[in-house]
Amino acid sequence: MTDPIVYLNGGFIPLGEAKVSVLDRGFVFGDGIYEVIPCYNKKPLRLAQHLQRLQNSLDAVRITNPHTNTQWQAILTGLIDKNGLGDQSIYLQVTRGVAKRDHFFPKDTPATVFSMTNPLATVDTHAFSRGVAAITLEDIRWQYCNIKAITLLPNVLLRQQAADRDAYEAILIRNGTITEGAASNVFIVSQGIIKTPPKGAQLLPGVTRDLVVELAVANRLPCQEIDFSAAELFAADEVWLTSSTREILPVVRLNDRSVGPGVAGPVATRLCAIYQGYKTDLNRGTIV
Ligand code: PDD
């Protein structure tokens, strides 16, 4: 297998040649932020929204954006062109750069910019209707979950607990209220109403989440951005996860109990079809 091409600090190079100093603050402190952008048929989905969230994360951690949006776009295009066709998920990471270990921000240190692309599995209708299992766990993370920080140790520990119980995702509860998944946003359907928690510091403002809300509203499906309790989650007719890499993913088992009839529900199935239609329009160039 040929070495994929990655982007590091201004150049496109084979993955095996991409090296970062051990003093990089991403390595030493987890001092950086990231983005994951899905690309279908070479076209990034919701690029403007991903670049805006990248900017918001950089502002929140006080790292100057090293690139203009046009430069970011050139990095994405370069990676897509150099790594071949097919749907891709592009990972972008910016850290506070390389400096002697000291908690204080270093002066005049350029940020480290790294980007890679990985194949994105297209939606398989059988896997969709089979859905996944999830468990609920206490949200042990910090108070700035809206920042897409690379410091993901709590998320890693939470998701591994899910894996240890043969589940795909951990759905997180803070003060009795659902926040999100360890690597996804959460939706429920209750008495015909789609609900997802409102945006705020307790969850990542998912780009997929926003698109799903937008598509639900545009298709006149009742949808509320509203907090819901763990009890409401357990009683829901449908539970789904959303993320850039998994789009809409039905949860059919929750803490070893069936959600609804134990297969993808009708609202998730409808919205998934609408979402696929949106991607087709994107590919045809009918939307940007
Ligand atoms: N994760 N919440 C968390 C904590 C996440 O890590 C993610 C995505 C989401 C969904 O956001 P979006 O729809 O913009 O992908 C919500 C990515 C995919 C990851 O860390 O790999």
py3Dmol code that shows the C-alpha trace and the ligand (Angstrom):
import py3Dmol

protein = """\
ATOM      1  CA  MET A   1       0.000   0.000   0.000  1.00  0.00           C
ATOM      2  CA  THR A   2       1.395   3.410  -0.897  1.00  0.00           C
ATOM      3  CA  ASP A   3       1.936   5.884   1.882  1.00  0.00           C
ATOM      4  CA  PRO A   4      -0.882   8.449   1.986  1.00  0.00           C
ATOM      5  CA  ILE A   5       0.041  12.091   1.487  1.00  0.00           C
ATOM      6  CA  VAL A   6      -0.501  14.387   4.469  1.00  0.00           C
ATOM      7  CA  TYR A   7      -0.058  18.119   4.961  1.00  0.00           C
ATOM      8  CA  LEU A   8       2.382  19.401   7.573  1.00  0.00           C
ATOM      9  CA  ASN A   9       3.439  23.016   8.069  1.00  0.00           C
ATOM     10  CA  GLY A  10       3.346  24.139   4.462  1.00  0.00           C
ATOM     11  CA  GLY A  11       4.147  20.942   2.557  1.00  0.00           C
ATOM     12  CA  PHE A  12       2.442  17.834   1.206  1.00  0.00           C
ATOM     13  CA  ILE A  13       4.536  14.808   2.201  1.00  0.00           C
ATOM     14  CA  PRO A  14       4.159  11.028   2.643  1.00  0.00           C
ATOM     15  CA  LEU A  15       2.738  10.109   6.059  1.00  0.00           C
ATOM     16  CA  GLY A  16       5.923   8.213   6.993  1.00  0.00           C
ATOM     17  CA  GLU A  17       7.999  11.381   6.546  1.00  0.00           C
ATOM     18  CA  ALA A  18       5.701  13.634   8.598  1.00  0.00           C
ATOM     19  CA  LYS A  19       7.513  14.355  11.876  1.00  0.00           C
ATOM     20  CA  VAL A  20       6.701  16.785  14.696  1.00  0.00           C
ATOM     21  CA  SER A  21       9.003  17.706  17.579  1.00  0.00           C
ATOM     22  CA  VAL A  22       8.391  16.024  20.940  1.00  0.00           C
ATOM     23  CA  LEU A  23       8.241  19.564  22.334  1.00  0.00           C
ATOM     24  CA  ASP A  24       5.166  20.357  20.275  1.00  0.00           C
ATOM     25  CA  ARG A  25       2.572  21.679  22.699  1.00  0.00           C
ATOM     26  CA  GLY A  26       0.000  19.380  21.147  1.00  0.00           C
ATOM     27  CA  PHE A  27       2.131  16.432  22.312  1.00  0.00           C
ATOM     28  CA  VAL A  28       3.157  17.862  25.698  1.00  0.00           C
ATOM     29  CA  PHE A  29      -0.052  19.670  26.770  1.00  0.00           C
ATOM     30  CA  GLY A  30      -2.770  18.626  24.322  1.00  0.00           C
ATOM     31  CA  ASP A  31      -2.708  22.354  23.509  1.00  0.00           C
ATOM     32  CA  GLY A  32      -4.537  22.550  20.203  1.00  0.00           C
ATOM     33  CA  ILE A  33      -7.790  22.232  18.330  1.00  0.00           C
ATOM     34  CA  TYR A  34      -9.059  20.215  15.367  1.00  0.00           C
ATOM     35  CA  GLU A  35     -11.777  19.777  12.766  1.00  0.00           C
ATOM     36  CA  VAL A  36     -13.156  16.803  10.854  1.00  0.00           C
ATOM     37  CA  ILE A  37     -14.682  17.648   7.460  1.00  0.00           C
ATOM     38  CA  PRO A  38     -16.501  15.087   5.298  1.00  0.00           C
ATOM     39  CA  CYS A  39     -15.888  15.307   1.541  1.00  0.00           C
ATOM     40  CA  TYR A  40     -18.153  13.607  -0.951  1.00  0.00           C
ATOM     41  CA  ASN A  41     -16.928  13.131  -4.494  1.00  0.00           C
ATOM     42  CA  LYS A  42     -14.127  15.655  -3.788  1.00  0.00           C
ATOM     43  CA  LYS A  43     -16.510  18.295  -2.388  1.00  0.00           C
ATOM     44  CA  PRO A  44     -16.356  19.265   1.276  1.00  0.00           C
ATOM     45  CA  LEU A  45     -19.765  19.283   2.972  1.00  0.00           C
ATOM     46  CA  ARG A  46     -20.561  22.523   4.814  1.00  0.00           C
ATOM     47  CA  LEU A  47     -17.016  23.841   4.458  1.00  0.00           C
ATOM     48  CA  ALA A  48     -17.920  27.387   5.536  1.00  0.00           C
ATOM     49  CA  GLN A  49     -19.458  26.063   8.771  1.00  0.00           C
ATOM     50  CA  HIS A  50     -16.445  23.848   9.519  1.00  0.00           C
ATOM     51  CA  LEU A  51     -14.026  26.732   8.905  1.00  0.00           C
ATOM     52  CA  GLN A  52     -16.149  29.007  11.096  1.00  0.00           C
ATOM     53  CA  ARG A  53     -16.074  26.438  13.918  1.00  0.00           C
ATOM     54  CA  LEU A  54     -12.297  26.115  13.419  1.00  0.00           C
ATOM     55  CA  GLN A  55     -12.038  29.892  13.828  1.00  0.00           C
ATOM     56  CA  ASN A  56     -14.256  29.800  16.942  1.00  0.00           C
ATOM     57  CA  SER A  57     -12.118  27.061  18.509  1.00  0.00           C
ATOM     58  CA  LEU A  58      -8.902  28.990  17.711  1.00  0.00           C
ATOM     59  CA  ASP A  59     -10.361  32.189  19.190  1.00  0.00           C
ATOM     60  CA  ALA A  60     -11.474  30.340  22.324  1.00  0.00           C
ATOM     61  CA  VAL A  61      -7.952  28.991  22.982  1.00  0.00           C
ATOM     62  CA  ARG A  62      -6.233  32.174  21.759  1.00  0.00           C
ATOM     63  CA  ILE A  63      -4.275  30.722  18.832  1.00  0.00           C
ATOM     64  CA  THR A  64      -4.061  33.025  15.810  1.00  0.00           C
ATOM     65  CA  ASN A  65      -5.548  31.384  12.745  1.00  0.00           C
ATOM     66  CA  PRO A  66      -2.462  30.514  10.661  1.00  0.00           C
ATOM     67  CA  HIS A  67      -4.410  30.513   7.371  1.00  0.00           C
ATOM     68  CA  THR A  68      -7.095  32.353   5.473  1.00  0.00           C
ATOM     69  CA  ASN A  69     -10.134  30.356   4.392  1.00  0.00           C
ATOM     70  CA  THR A  70      -8.754  30.300   0.846  1.00  0.00           C
ATOM     71  CA  GLN A  71      -5.520  28.769   2.129  1.00  0.00           C
ATOM     72  CA  TRP A  72      -7.432  26.180   4.168  1.00  0.00           C
ATOM     73  CA  GLN A  73      -9.414  25.325   1.075  1.00  0.00           C
ATOM     74  CA  ALA A  74      -6.192  24.864  -0.914  1.00  0.00           C
ATOM     75  CA  ILE A  75      -4.908  22.435   1.758  1.00  0.00           C
ATOM     76  CA  LEU A  76      -8.121  20.393   1.537  1.00  0.00           C
ATOM     77  CA  THR A  77      -8.095  20.397  -2.257  1.00  0.00           C
ATOM     78  CA  GLY A  78      -4.427  19.408  -2.299  1.00  0.00           C
ATOM     79  CA  LEU A  79      -5.056  16.460   0.023  1.00  0.00           C
ATOM     80  CA  ILE A  80      -8.092  15.276  -1.908  1.00  0.00           C
ATOM     81  CA  ASP A  81      -6.263  15.512  -5.244  1.00  0.00           C
ATOM     82  CA  LYS A  82      -3.170  13.733  -3.973  1.00  0.00           C
ATOM     83  CA  ASN A  83      -5.003  10.894  -2.257  1.00  0.00           C
ATOM     84  CA  GLY A  84      -7.403   9.848  -4.971  1.00  0.00           C
ATOM     85  CA  LEU A  85     -11.116   9.605  -5.406  1.00  0.00           C
ATOM     86  CA  GLY A  86     -13.818   8.394  -3.075  1.00  0.00           C
ATOM     87  CA  ASP A  87     -15.525   9.942  -0.109  1.00  0.00           C
ATOM     88  CA  GLN A  88     -13.035  11.228   2.425  1.00  0.00           C
ATOM     89  CA  SER A  89     -12.992  12.630   5.927  1.00  0.00           C
ATOM     90  CA  ILE A  90     -10.380  15.328   6.345  1.00  0.00           C
ATOM     91  CA  TYR A  91      -8.773  15.863   9.735  1.00  0.00           C
ATOM     92  CA  LEU A  92      -7.217  19.298  10.423  1.00  0.00           C
ATOM     93  CA  GLN A  93      -5.230  20.042  13.552  1.00  0.00           C
ATOM     94  CA  VAL A  94      -3.649  23.259  14.792  1.00  0.00           C
ATOM     95  CA  THR A  95      -1.468  23.294  17.911  1.00  0.00           C
ATOM     96  CA  ARG A  96       0.263  26.164  19.708  1.00  0.00           C
ATOM     97  CA  GLY A  97       3.558  25.022  18.197  1.00  0.00           C
ATOM     98  CA  VAL A  98       6.958  23.901  19.448  1.00  0.00           C
ATOM     99  CA  ALA A  99       8.465  25.535  22.556  1.00  0.00           C
ATOM    100  CA  LYS A 100      10.341  24.716  25.753  1.00  0.00           C
ATOM    101  CA  ARG A 101       7.838  23.173  28.170  1.00  0.00           C
ATOM    102  CA  ASP A 102       6.163  25.946  30.116  1.00  0.00           C
ATOM    103  CA  HIS A 103       2.445  26.424  30.703  1.00  0.00           C
ATOM    104  CA  PHE A 104       2.528  30.083  29.643  1.00  0.00           C
ATOM    105  CA  PHE A 105       1.901  30.761  25.967  1.00  0.00           C
ATOM    106  CA  PRO A 106       5.211  30.937  24.057  1.00  0.00           C
ATOM    107  CA  LYS A 107       5.992  34.192  22.218  1.00  0.00           C
ATOM    108  CA  ASP A 108       6.424  34.319  18.422  1.00  0.00           C
ATOM    109  CA  THR A 109       6.057  30.565  17.996  1.00  0.00           C
ATOM    110  CA  PRO A 110       4.357  29.472  14.778  1.00  0.00           C
ATOM    111  CA  ALA A 111       1.400  27.136  15.143  1.00  0.00           C
ATOM    112  CA  THR A 112       1.829  23.559  13.955  1.00  0.00           C
ATOM    113  CA  VAL A 113      -0.644  22.707  11.201  1.00  0.00           C
ATOM    114  CA  PHE A 114      -1.306  19.092  10.317  1.00  0.00           C
ATOM    115  CA  SER A 115      -3.933  17.611   8.049  1.00  0.00           C
ATOM    116  CA  MET A 116      -4.686  14.129   6.761  1.00  0.00           C
ATOM    117  CA  THR A 117      -7.484  12.408   4.912  1.00  0.00           C
ATOM    118  CA  ASN A 118      -9.080   9.029   5.529  1.00  0.00           C
ATOM    119  CA  PRO A 119     -11.626   7.104   3.462  1.00  0.00           C
ATOM    120  CA  LEU A 120     -15.178   7.751   4.584  1.00  0.00           C
ATOM    121  CA  ALA A 121     -17.450   4.709   4.606  1.00  0.00           C
ATOM    122  CA  THR A 122     -20.595   5.445   2.623  1.00  0.00           C
ATOM    123  CA  VAL A 123     -23.927   4.762   4.257  1.00  0.00           C
ATOM    124  CA  ASP A 124     -24.927   1.134   4.063  1.00  0.00           C
ATOM    125  CA  THR A 125     -28.712   0.787   4.370  1.00  0.00           C
ATOM    126  CA  HIS A 126     -28.456  -2.540   6.218  1.00  0.00           C
ATOM    127  CA  ALA A 127     -26.022  -1.180   8.790  1.00  0.00           C
ATOM    128  CA  PHE A 128     -28.271   1.880   9.106  1.00  0.00           C
ATOM    129  CA  SER A 129     -31.398  -0.108   9.883  1.00  0.00           C
ATOM    130  CA  ARG A 130     -29.524  -2.447  12.253  1.00  0.00           C
ATOM    131  CA  GLY A 131     -28.336   0.638  14.156  1.00  0.00           C
ATOM    132  CA  VAL A 132     -25.903   0.578  17.066  1.00  0.00           C
ATOM    133  CA  ALA A 133     -25.872   0.067  20.828  1.00  0.00           C
ATOM    134  CA  ALA A 134     -25.106   2.898  23.260  1.00  0.00           C
ATOM    135  CA  ILE A 135     -24.754   3.223  27.004  1.00  0.00           C
ATOM    136  CA  THR A 136     -25.300   6.247  29.236  1.00  0.00           C
ATOM    137  CA  LEU A 137     -22.506   7.611  31.407  1.00  0.00           C
ATOM    138  CA  GLU A 138     -21.974  10.641  33.589  1.00  0.00           C
ATOM    139  CA  ASP A 139     -20.447  13.515  31.588  1.00  0.00           C
ATOM    140  CA  ILE A 140     -17.055  13.877  33.277  1.00  0.00           C
ATOM    141  CA  ARG A 141     -15.690  16.425  30.776  1.00  0.00           C
ATOM    142  CA  TRP A 142     -14.747  20.065  31.308  1.00  0.00           C
ATOM    143  CA  GLN A 143     -16.833  23.219  30.969  1.00  0.00           C
ATOM    144  CA  TYR A 144     -15.809  24.217  27.417  1.00  0.00           C
ATOM    145  CA  CYS A 145     -17.195  21.302  25.425  1.00  0.00           C
ATOM    146  CA  ASN A 146     -18.104  23.719  22.612  1.00  0.00           C
ATOM    147  CA  ILE A 147     -14.372  23.988  21.761  1.00  0.00           C
ATOM    148  CA  LYS A 148     -13.161  21.236  19.436  1.00  0.00           C
ATOM    149  CA  ALA A 149     -10.004  20.697  21.495  1.00  0.00           C
ATOM    150  CA  ILE A 150      -7.553  17.867  20.758  1.00  0.00           C
ATOM    151  CA  THR A 151      -7.462  17.229  24.530  1.00  0.00           C
ATOM    152  CA  LEU A 152      -9.798  14.237  24.307  1.00  0.00           C
ATOM    153  CA  LEU A 153      -8.762  11.994  27.214  1.00  0.00           C
ATOM    154  CA  PRO A 154     -12.215  12.095  28.901  1.00  0.00           C
ATOM    155  CA  ASN A 155     -13.903  11.291  25.566  1.00  0.00           C
ATOM    156  CA  VAL A 156     -11.441   8.439  24.983  1.00  0.00           C
ATOM    157  CA  LEU A 157     -12.094   6.980  28.450  1.00  0.00           C
ATOM    158  CA  LEU A 158     -15.873   7.319  28.058  1.00  0.00           C
ATOM    159  CA  ARG A 159     -15.949   5.762  24.619  1.00  0.00           C
ATOM    160  CA  GLN A 160     -13.735   2.899  25.734  1.00  0.00           C
ATOM    161  CA  GLN A 161     -16.186   2.169  28.560  1.00  0.00           C
ATOM    162  CA  ALA A 162     -18.854   1.918  25.857  1.00  0.00           C
ATOM    163  CA  ALA A 163     -16.647  -0.426  23.812  1.00  0.00           C
ATOM    164  CA  ASP A 164     -15.988  -2.546  26.916  1.00  0.00           C
ATOM    165  CA  ARG A 165     -19.756  -3.075  27.094  1.00  0.00           C
ATOM    166  CA  ASP A 166     -20.027  -3.866  23.358  1.00  0.00           C
ATOM    167  CA  ALA A 167     -21.564  -0.478  22.631  1.00  0.00           C
ATOM    168  CA  TYR A 168     -20.608   2.012  19.926  1.00  0.00           C
ATOM    169  CA  GLU A 169     -21.130   5.237  21.849  1.00  0.00           C
ATOM    170  CA  ALA A 170     -21.465   6.690  25.341  1.00  0.00           C
ATOM    171  CA  ILE A 171     -24.379   9.132  25.683  1.00  0.00           C
ATOM    172  CA  LEU A 172     -23.497  11.641  28.374  1.00  0.00           C
ATOM    173  CA  ILE A 173     -25.592  12.960  31.246  1.00  0.00           C
ATOM    174  CA  ARG A 174     -24.772  16.134  33.150  1.00  0.00           C
ATOM    175  CA  ASN A 175     -27.002  17.138  36.096  1.00  0.00           C
ATOM    176  CA  GLY A 176     -29.689  14.740  34.901  1.00  0.00           C
ATOM    177  CA  THR A 177     -29.753  16.257  31.392  1.00  0.00           C
ATOM    178  CA  ILE A 178     -28.415  14.734  28.174  1.00  0.00           C
ATOM    179  CA  THR A 179     -25.538  16.683  26.619  1.00  0.00           C
ATOM    180  CA  GLU A 180     -24.195  14.662  23.647  1.00  0.00           C
ATOM    181  CA  GLY A 181     -22.265  11.512  22.781  1.00  0.00           C
ATOM    182  CA  ALA A 182     -18.531  11.138  23.472  1.00  0.00           C
ATOM    183  CA  ALA A 183     -17.945  11.780  19.734  1.00  0.00           C
ATOM    184  CA  SER A 184     -21.398  12.699  18.395  1.00  0.00           C
ATOM    185  CA  ASN A 185     -24.528  14.754  19.019  1.00  0.00           C
ATOM    186  CA  VAL A 186     -27.731  13.139  20.254  1.00  0.00           C
ATOM    187  CA  PHE A 187     -31.313  13.354  18.967  1.00  0.00           C
ATOM    188  CA  ILE A 188     -34.486  11.699  20.241  1.00  0.00           C
ATOM    189  CA  VAL A 189     -37.965  11.372  18.787  1.00  0.00           C
ATOM    190  CA  SER A 190     -40.695  11.580  21.393  1.00  0.00           C
ATOM    191  CA  GLN A 191     -44.404  11.675  20.501  1.00  0.00           C
ATOM    192  CA  GLY A 192     -43.526  12.614  16.947  1.00  0.00           C
ATOM    193  CA  ILE A 193     -41.244  15.511  17.942  1.00  0.00           C
ATOM    194  CA  ILE A 194     -37.536  15.488  17.123  1.00  0.00           C
ATOM    195  CA  LYS A 195     -35.495  16.893  20.009  1.00  0.00           C
ATOM    196  CA  THR A 196     -31.820  17.737  20.394  1.00  0.00           C
ATOM    197  CA  PRO A 197     -30.160  19.683  23.230  1.00  0.00           C
ATOM    198  CA  PRO A 198     -29.610  23.398  22.555  1.00  0.00           C
ATOM    199  CA  LYS A 199     -26.086  24.578  21.749  1.00  0.00           C
ATOM    200  CA  GLY A 200     -23.955  25.903  24.607  1.00  0.00           C
ATOM    201  CA  ALA A 201     -20.721  25.247  26.484  1.00  0.00           C
ATOM    202  CA  GLN A 202     -21.847  21.738  27.443  1.00  0.00           C
ATOM    203  CA  LEU A 203     -21.706  20.294  23.920  1.00  0.00           C
ATOM    204  CA  LEU A 204     -19.944  20.586  20.584  1.00  0.00           C
ATOM    205  CA  PRO A 205     -21.993  22.544  18.033  1.00  0.00           C
ATOM    206  CA  GLY A 206     -22.020  19.698  15.527  1.00  0.00           C
ATOM    207  CA  VAL A 207     -22.125  20.695  11.879  1.00  0.00           C
ATOM    208  CA  THR A 208     -24.153  17.553  11.131  1.00  0.00           C
ATOM    209  CA  ARG A 209     -26.490  18.376  14.019  1.00  0.00           C
ATOM    210  CA  ASP A 210     -27.182  21.815  12.547  1.00  0.00           C
ATOM    211  CA  LEU A 211     -27.725  20.379   9.074  1.00  0.00           C
ATOM    212  CA  VAL A 212     -30.136  17.741  10.414  1.00  0.00           C
ATOM    213  CA  VAL A 213     -32.120  20.416  12.295  1.00  0.00           C
ATOM    214  CA  GLU A 214     -32.170  22.555   9.129  1.00  0.00           C
ATOM    215  CA  LEU A 215     -33.340  19.652   6.958  1.00  0.00           C
ATOM    216  CA  ALA A 216     -36.016  18.646   9.486  1.00  0.00           C
ATOM    217  CA  VAL A 217     -37.405  22.199   9.570  1.00  0.00           C
ATOM    218  CA  ALA A 218     -37.244  22.537   5.758  1.00  0.00           C
ATOM    219  CA  ASN A 219     -39.213  19.285   5.451  1.00  0.00           C
ATOM    220  CA  ARG A 220     -41.778  20.325   8.068  1.00  0.00           C
ATOM    221  CA  LEU A 221     -40.794  17.664  10.587  1.00  0.00           C
ATOM    222  CA  PRO A 222     -41.478  19.006  14.112  1.00  0.00           C
ATOM    223  CA  CYS A 223     -38.078  19.689  15.663  1.00  0.00           C
ATOM    224  CA  GLN A 224     -37.073  21.367  18.914  1.00  0.00           C
ATOM    225  CA  GLU A 225     -33.678  22.400  20.249  1.00  0.00           C
ATOM    226  CA  ILE A 226     -34.521  21.676  23.864  1.00  0.00           C
ATOM    227  CA  ASP A 227     -32.968  19.969  26.883  1.00  0.00           C
ATOM    228  CA  PHE A 228     -34.280  16.517  27.772  1.00  0.00           C
ATOM    229  CA  SER A 229     -33.679  14.293  30.768  1.00  0.00           C
ATOM    230  CA  ALA A 230     -32.199  10.819  30.948  1.00  0.00           C
ATOM    231  CA  ALA A 231     -35.737   9.562  31.714  1.00  0.00           C
ATOM    232  CA  GLU A 232     -36.976  11.084  28.418  1.00  0.00           C
ATOM    233  CA  LEU A 233     -34.066   9.497  26.573  1.00  0.00           C
ATOM    234  CA  PHE A 234     -34.966   6.060  27.969  1.00  0.00           C
ATOM    235  CA  ALA A 235     -38.646   6.553  27.062  1.00  0.00           C
ATOM    236  CA  ALA A 236     -37.955   7.894  23.530  1.00  0.00           C
ATOM    237  CA  ASP A 237     -39.389   6.194  20.439  1.00  0.00           C
ATOM    238  CA  GLU A 238     -36.153   6.822  18.545  1.00  0.00           C
ATOM    239  CA  VAL A 239     -32.612   7.810  19.519  1.00  0.00           C
ATOM    240  CA  TRP A 240     -29.969   8.835  16.964  1.00  0.00           C
ATOM    241  CA  LEU A 241     -26.411  10.052  16.931  1.00  0.00           C
ATOM    242  CA  THR A 242     -25.057  12.502  14.372  1.00  0.00           C
ATOM    243  CA  SER A 243     -21.494  13.231  13.290  1.00  0.00           C
ATOM    244  CA  SER A 244     -19.541  14.137  10.186  1.00  0.00           C
ATOM    245  CA  THR A 245     -18.205  10.619   9.829  1.00  0.00           C
ATOM    246  CA  ARG A 246     -21.391   8.666  10.640  1.00  0.00           C
ATOM    247  CA  GLU A 247     -24.042  11.133   9.427  1.00  0.00           C
ATOM    248  CA  ILE A 248     -27.289   9.932  11.128  1.00  0.00           C
ATOM    249  CA  LEU A 249     -26.867   6.749  13.127  1.00  0.00           C
ATOM    250  CA  PRO A 250     -29.841   5.125  14.910  1.00  0.00           C
ATOM    251  CA  VAL A 251     -29.299   3.810  18.441  1.00  0.00           C
ATOM    252  CA  VAL A 252     -31.377   0.641  18.761  1.00  0.00           C
ATOM    253  CA  ARG A 253     -30.128  -0.576  22.154  1.00  0.00           C
ATOM    254  CA  LEU A 254     -29.577   1.635  25.156  1.00  0.00           C
ATOM    255  CA  ASN A 255     -28.067   0.182  28.324  1.00  0.00           C
ATOM    256  CA  ASP A 256     -28.987  -3.307  27.066  1.00  0.00           C
ATOM    257  CA  ARG A 257     -32.666  -2.415  26.494  1.00  0.00           C
ATOM    258  CA  SER A 258     -34.282  -2.096  23.094  1.00  0.00           C
ATOM    259  CA  VAL A 259     -35.099   1.408  21.825  1.00  0.00           C
ATOM    260  CA  GLY A 260     -38.564   1.215  20.224  1.00  0.00           C
ATOM    261  CA  PRO A 261     -38.779  -1.977  18.144  1.00  0.00           C
ATOM    262  CA  GLY A 262     -34.966  -2.344  18.079  1.00  0.00           C
ATOM    263  CA  VAL A 263     -34.404  -1.195  14.489  1.00  0.00           C
ATOM    264  CA  ALA A 264     -34.021   2.243  12.885  1.00  0.00           C
ATOM    265  CA  GLY A 265     -37.251   4.209  13.350  1.00  0.00           C
ATOM    266  CA  PRO A 266     -39.350   5.891  10.619  1.00  0.00           C
ATOM    267  CA  VAL A 267     -38.224   9.456  11.400  1.00  0.00           C
ATOM    268  CA  ALA A 268     -34.516   8.555  11.298  1.00  0.00           C
ATOM    269  CA  THR A 269     -35.090   6.639   8.054  1.00  0.00           C
ATOM    270  CA  ARG A 270     -36.904   9.615   6.497  1.00  0.00           C
ATOM    271  CA  LEU A 271     -34.250  12.120   7.579  1.00  0.00           C
ATOM    272  CA  CYS A 272     -31.452   9.850   6.409  1.00  0.00           C
ATOM    273  CA  ALA A 273     -33.061   9.759   2.941  1.00  0.00           C
ATOM    274  CA  ILE A 274     -33.375  13.568   2.987  1.00  0.00           C
ATOM    275  CA  TYR A 275     -29.709  13.833   4.052  1.00  0.00           C
ATOM    276  CA  GLN A 276     -28.603  11.556   1.196  1.00  0.00           C
ATOM    277  CA  GLY A 277     -30.660  13.707  -1.205  1.00  0.00           C
ATOM    278  CA  TYR A 278     -28.874  16.788   0.107  1.00  0.00           C
ATOM    279  CA  LYS A 279     -25.498  15.143  -0.605  1.00  0.00           C
ATOM    280  CA  THR A 280     -26.629  14.246  -4.140  1.00  0.00           C
ATOM    281  CA  ASP A 281     -27.623  17.886  -4.738  1.00  0.00           C
ATOM    282  CA  LEU A 282     -24.218  18.930  -3.432  1.00  0.00           C
ATOM    283  CA  ASN A 283     -22.499  16.597  -5.889  1.00  0.00           C
ATOM    284  CA  ARG A 284     -24.626  17.851  -8.761  1.00  0.00           C
ATOM    285  CA  GLY A 285     -23.650  21.384  -7.821  1.00  0.00           C
ATOM    286  CA  THR A 286     -27.260  22.414  -7.158  1.00  0.00           C
ATOM    287  CA  ILE A 287     -26.177  23.564  -3.689  1.00  0.00           C
ATOM    288  CA  VAL A 288     -22.825  24.603  -2.213  1.00  0.00           C
TER     289      VAL A 288
END
"""
ligand_1 = """\
21
PDD
N -16.402 14.137 16.310
N -19.740 15.977 19.685
C -18.476 15.532 19.835
C -17.913 15.450 21.221
C -17.714 15.159 18.711
O -16.452 14.744 18.855
C -18.313 15.226 17.415
C -17.579 14.849 16.167
C -19.637 15.703 17.308
C -20.321 15.843 15.965
O -19.863 16.994 15.279
P -19.865 17.059 13.673
O -21.241 16.774 13.244
O -19.454 18.449 13.370
O -18.895 16.014 13.179
C -20.313 16.072 18.456
C -15.529 13.906 15.202
C -16.159 13.274 14.024
C -14.263 13.239 15.696
O -13.819 13.615 16.770
O -13.703 12.392 14.994
"""
view = py3Dmol.view(width=600, height=400)
view.addModel(protein, "pdb")
view.setStyle({"model": 0}, {"cartoon": {"style": "trace"}})
view.addModel(ligand_1, "xyz")
view.setStyle({"model": 1}, {"stick": {}})
view.zoomTo()
view.show()
